[in-house]
Amino acid sequence: MTNRRDFLKKAGLATAATVGATTLSAPYVHAQSRSPIRWRLQTYAGPALAEHVIKPSIDAFNKAANGEMEIELYYADQLVPTGELFRAMQRGTIDAVQSDDDSINAPVDVSVFGGYFPFASRYSLDVPALFHHYGLKEIWEEAYGEVEGVTWLGSGAWDPCNFVTREPIRSLDDLEGKRVFTFPTAGRFLSRFGVVPVTLPWEDIEVAMQTRELDGIAWAGITEAYTVGWADVSSYYLTNNISGAWAGSYFANTERWNEVPEHLQTLFKLCMDSSHYYRQHWYWWGEAHYRTTGGKLELTSIPEEEWQRLEDEALAFWDEIAQESDRSARVVQILKDYRQTMQQAGPPYRYG
């Protein structure tokens, strides 16, 4: 098995398949290069979650690539800590990443909008609509075009951001002092309501809940809470969420991406889209299924009129972010325009 120390020693060289790696058993040999293109891709997700959010699409790619290219898939923190993924990819230590901009410390001003930017979306379909029809795709291409060595390949939606906790949350006051595992920008916002953001390796979260190092998790919806085991070490699930969908992306080392023939680049993007599609219906199914039949977490809610305080504060937070750069201001204006359109459209786009 390749461990992190061995991997770093051999950075830049092809590695043997490890536990968690997706490979082909008998790779086709290029007539010119005499060997297939090999990539190492690391996801933000642990093994149980990756079984849904990326592994099927990588398996499909490796099969459809017919031996011309192999992608070895690694899980959260397996080779590189998540917070160091961008720099590792930029250096060529790894070839590609699936994560949000915020978690991997992408050195672009739009990184704060990756992951869970508070109240930017209400439903998972909001994310692709914003990227493909409201101009976010072009803004992300512009931002990453200014960064050497990394190519942004595209974004999609994941699940909502709800609180999974050991103690019940029934009012905003209950958030005070709670130590919560969450994303950087989400934590920056939630700290305004007394939440203490905590950063830990993904694989340590379950133990941290058991040892009471953490009071809760604001990193996912209820589907993931059950899928990865957090429902086994928690007791309550707050139905109010601070965002309707996580915005995550695929990235690649630019030099390695440019080495990939056009037909395989097209295949990779089609497999990205297949992953985006699967997540749309898997999370939509799971969020309702586990609320109604999960049986491990008691559902709690904060009254809508009280929760509105959080949403109002989020809009003030947006304005503060807009002051950080011209490009951030453009993104915030798009979010405001989109929000107004959805409200004017009414049900089923927005209620109330």
N, C-alpha and C positions, 0 to 999 in steps of 0.2 A: 504494500500500500504506500502511495506517495503521501508523505506528510508535508506540512507547510515548510519546514526547514529544508527538507530534500528538494522541494519544489523551487524554493528561492535560490538554492545552490545551482539548480539546473535551468534557471530562467532563460528563456530564449531557445531552449532545446525541446524537441518532442518528448513527451512523457508517456509512460506506459499507462494503460487504462487503470483507474483506481475505483474503489467503492464510490459510487455516485457519478461515475463517468459513463457517458453514453457513446458507444463506439460501434463500428462495423467489424464483423469477424474476419472478413476476407476482402480488404480494400482493393478496389480497381487501381491499376497503375497507369499513370499518365504516359502517353507515348513520348512526350517531350521531357518532362521532369522526372519520370520514373518513379514518382511517388505521389500520393494524394495530398491535397491541401489539408492541413490539420489545424484546427482551432481549439483553444481552451476558452470556454464561456462560463462565467460565474454569475449565478443569480443571487438576488437578495434573500430568496426563500430557502427555508430548511427542507429536508427530504420529503416530509409528508405533504407539505404545501406545494412543492415543486412538481409533485406527481400530477397536479392539476394545472398550475399556472405556466409551466414551460416544458416539462419533459415530453409529453406527447408530441408537441410540435418539433422538438429536436430529433426525436426518434423518427418522425415522418421525414424530416429533412435528410437525415443520414440514409434512409432507405431510398428516397427519391433521387438523391445525388449520385446513386449508382456507383459508389466507390471513388468518384472524382474528388470528394471532400468529406472529411469527418469532423464532427464537432463533439468534443468531450465536455460534458456538462458537470459543473461543480456547484455545490450548494453554499448557503450563507456561511461566510467566514472560513470556508474549507481551505482555500489557498491564500486568500488575502482578506484582512478585516474589511467589512463593508465600507467603512468610512475612508478607506484607502484605495477603493476600487478604481476611481477615476485616474489617479496618478499611476497606478499599476498598469492600467490599460494604455495610458498615454506613453509610458515607457516601453510598452510592448511586452511586459511581463506576462500579461494575459491578453487575449485577442478581442474579447467581446464581453459585454455586461448587460444583464437585465436588472434594472432597478429604477428608482426615482432619482432625479437630479439632486434632491435635497439630502438624501441619505449618503450619497457617495461624494458629497462635497464638491460637486461640479463647479469650476471657477467661472461661472457665468451669472449675470445678474438675474436671469429668469429661474435660477435653481430654486428659489423660494416658492415658486408656484408648482414644483413637482411634489409628489407625495400628497399630503392633505393640506392644501391652502384653505383656510377656514371658510366654509360656506360658499366656496366657488362653484360647487355642483350640488344638485339635489338627487340626481339619478345617474347611473353609469353611462347612459347614452349622451349625457351632457358633455363628457370629455371628448369623444370623437367628433361631436358636432362642433365644439369650440375649435378643435384643431383643423378640421377639414373644411369648415364652412364659415368660420369667423376670423381666420387669419393667424391662429396660434402656430400652426405648422410653419408658416413662412418666418415668423418671429424666432422660433427655435432654430431653424436653419441658419438664420442670420447670426444669432448669438453664438452657436457652435462653430460657425464659419470663421469666427475670430479666434478660436482656440486651436492651437497647433496639435496635431497628432491624434485627434478623436473626431469621429464622424457620428452625428446623431442620426439614427435610422428611422425613428418614428415612435409615437406614443399611443397608449391605449388606456382603458379604464379597468380598475379592479373593484374592490368592495368598499362599502362605506366605513366611516370611522366612528365607532361607538366605544363606550367604556365597559370593560369587563373587570369586575372588582370583587374583593373579598367582603366588603361591607356595602350595604345598599346606598345608592345615590338617588335621592328623591327631591333635592333642592340644590340650587347653586352653592349654598352654604356648605353642603356636604363635600364639595370639591376641595375645600380649604385644607391645605397641608397634605393632601394625598400624593404619595410618591408613585408616579405613573410612567411606565415605559411608553414612549411615543416618538414621533418624528421631530426633527429639529425645529422647523417652522411652526408646526402644530403646538409643540411645547412652548415655544416663544409666546404664542398667543394665549394658551391656556394658563400660563403663569400669571396672567392678569386676574385670574379667578382663584388664585391660591394654589394651583396645581404645582407640584415640584417635579419637573421633567427629569427622567432618569435614562441614561444611555448604558446599555449592556449588550454584549454579544447575543444574537438571536437565540442561540442554543441554551443560554443561561436563564431565559425568562421564566420557564416553568419552575425551576428550582428557586428562583428569587421570589416567586409568589408563595411557595411553600414555606420559605424561611422568613417571610414577612419583610424582606428587603424591599419588596414592592407591595403597594396597596392595590394597584390596578394596572390595566393595559388599555391604551387608546391607540391601537395600531391596526385595527381591523374591524370587521363586522362579526356576526355570530357564526357564519360559515367557517371562518378560519379558527375561531375559538374552539369549535368542536373538532375540526380536522386535525389541528396540530396538538391538541391535548390541553389547551388552556382552560377549557370548560371543566376539566377534572380537578383543577386547583383553584377554581374561583366559585363564587356563589351567585353573583348578580350580573345582569346585563341591562344597561341603560338604553332604552329604545331611542331616545333623542341622539342624533349624531351631529358632529361638527362639519361633516362633509359627506356628500352622497357617493363619492367615488374617489379612490386613489388614482392619481395620474402617474403612470410609470412608463419607462421608455427602454428601447434597445439602443446600445451604443457599440461602436467597434473602433479598434485602432485603425487609423486612416490608411496607413501603409498596407496593413494586412487586408483591409477591405478592398483597396484598389488592386490587390493581387488576385482577387476572386473574379473569375470570368462573369460576364454580364448575365448569362443564363443562370448561374448559381446565385448571383445577387438577387435576381428576380425570384428564384426559388426560396431563398431565405426570407424575403419580404412577404411572400405568400404564406410561409409557415408562421411568421409573426402575426399575420392577419388571422390565420386559423386559431392561434392562441387567443387573440383578442376576442374572436367570436365565441370560442368555448367559454371564456370567462364571463361573457355577458349573460349566458343562460345558466351557467353553473352557480354563480353568485345570486342571480335573481331567484333561482330555485332554492338555494340554501338559506338565504336570509329569511324566507317565509317558513321553510320546512323546519329549521331548528328552533325558531320562535314557538312554533305550534306543537312540535313533537319531540324536541330535544330532550327535555326532562331533567337536565342537569343544572340549568341556570334559571333563577327567578327573574322575571322581567319587572323592571321599574321604569318610571317615567317622571320627568320634571314637567309641571304644567306649562303649556305653550306660552302663556303670557309671561311667565318667568324666564323661559328659555329664550324669548325674544330679546332679552337683555344681552344674551351672548351673541345673537345674530347682529344686533345693532352695534355692539363693540367690534365685531368682525369688520363691518363696513368702515369704521374708524381706522382699524388696522390696515385695511386695503389702502386708504389714503396715505398712511404713513409709509407703506411700501412703495407707493407711487412716487414718493419724493426721492427714492434712492437712485433712480436713473430714468432717463427718457424712455428706455425700452420697458422698464417696469411700469411706467405711467401708461404706456400704450396697452400693455396687458390688462392692467386694472380697468382701463376704459372699455376694453372689449368685454370683460367680465360684467361690468355695470350695464352695458348695452344688452348683453345676453340675458341678464337677470330681468331687465325691464321687458324684453320681448317675451320671455317665458311667463311673466306675471300678466302681461296683456293678453297672451294667448289663452290663459285660464286652464281649467282642467282638460286633459290629464297632465298638462305640462307643469302647472303649479296650482295648488289649492290654497284658499284663504287669502 
